[in-house]
């Protein structure tokens, strides 16, 4: 049997961002988001009050979303070349298991995801109007951690690619 709860979530946050375009050749955009979520009327268990008359209610800070997220990208486009470098920071976050009274459901799983920083880069050269070649690097610093709950851990990726446009 399921039951609706009277849990109330209040989320506040702010994002700061600026897009700096120095010229047609250079663009730089940093951004930072801070957020927090508070839960009110959180039951001590998800059962009907008629089944458990000792049910209590409380308030709690919800930490399953990172409180800080930010990053930047730099795009430089001199002639046939294009260089794009970006970095992203994801703050620490708890792993949400549903009922907040549960412990880690599977032995060995962590209770939270550590903060993570990703550095990415792409360097491209236009061979012709419809053909370019580029080198791609993702997670260049090899920050081998989860980005969010239950996701896989990913290492670095490097690739040599060709982009052919028919239009």
Residue pairs with C-beta under 8 A, 6 or more apart in sequence:
1 48
3 46
3 47
3 48
5 41
5 43
5 46
6 41
7 39
7 40
7 41
7 42
7 43
8 39
8 40
8 41
9 37
9 38
9 39
9 40
9 62
10 37
10 38
10 40
11 35
11 36
11 37
11 38
12 35
12 36
13 33
13 34
13 35
13 36
14 33
14 34
14 35
15 31
15 32
15 33
15 34
16 31
16 32
16 33
17 29
17 30
17 31
17 32
18 29
18 30
18 31
19 27
19 29
20 27
20 28
20 29
21 27
22 28
24 77
25 76
25 77
25 78
26 74
26 75
26 76
26 77
27 73
27 74
27 75
28 72
28 73
28 74
28 75
29 72
29 73
30 70
30 71
30 72
31 70
31 71
31 72
32 68
32 69
32 70
33 68
33 69
33 70
34 67
34 68
35 65
35 66
35 67
35 69
36 61
36 67
37 61
37 62
37 63
37 65
38 59
38 60
38 61
38 62
39 59
39 60
39 61
39 62
40 59
41 57
41 59
42 57
42 58
42 59
42 60
42 100
43 55
43 56
43 57
44 54
44 55
44 56
44 57
44 58
44 101
45 52
45 55
45 99
45 101
46 99
47 55
49 55
60 100
63 93
63 94
63 112
64 93
64 94
64 95
64 96
64 149
65 93
66 90
66 91
66 92
66 93
66 115
67 91
68 89
68 91
68 115
69 88
69 89
69 90
69 91
70 88
70 89
71 86
71 87
71 88
71 89
72 86
72 87
73 84
73 85
73 86
73 87
74 83
74 84
74 85
74 86
75 82
75 83
75 84
76 82
76 83
76 84
77 83
80 125
80 126
80 127
81 123
81 124
81 125
81 126
82 122
82 123
82 124
82 125
82 126
82 134
83 121
83 122
83 123
83 124
84 121
84 122
84 123
85 119
85 120
85 121
86 119
86 120
86 121
87 117
87 118
87 119
87 120
88 117
88 118
88 120
89 115
89 116
89 117
90 115
90 116
90 117
90 118
90 147
90 148
91 115
92 112
92 113
92 114
92 115
93 112
93 113
93 148
93 149
94 111
94 112
94 113
95 104
95 109
95 110
95 111
95 112
95 113
95 149
95 150
96 149
97 104
97 105
104 110
104 111
113 145
113 146
113 147
113 148
113 149
114 145
116 143
116 145
116 146
116 147
117 141
117 143
118 138
118 139
118 141
118 143
119 137
119 139
119 140
119 141
120 137
120 138
120 139
120 140
121 136
121 137
121 140
122 134
122 135
122 136
122 137
123 134
123 135
124 132
124 133
124 134
124 135
124 163
125 132
125 133
125 134
126 132
127 133
130 164
130 165
130 166
130 167
131 162
131 163
131 164
131 165
132 162
132 163
133 160
133 161
133 162
133 163
134 160
134 161
134 162
134 163
135 158
135 159
135 160
135 161
136 157
136 158
136 159
136 160
136 161
137 156
137 157
137 158
138 156
138 157
138 158
139 154
139 155
139 156
139 157
140 156
141 156
142 155
142 156
144 153
144 154
144 155
145 153
146 152
146 153
147 154
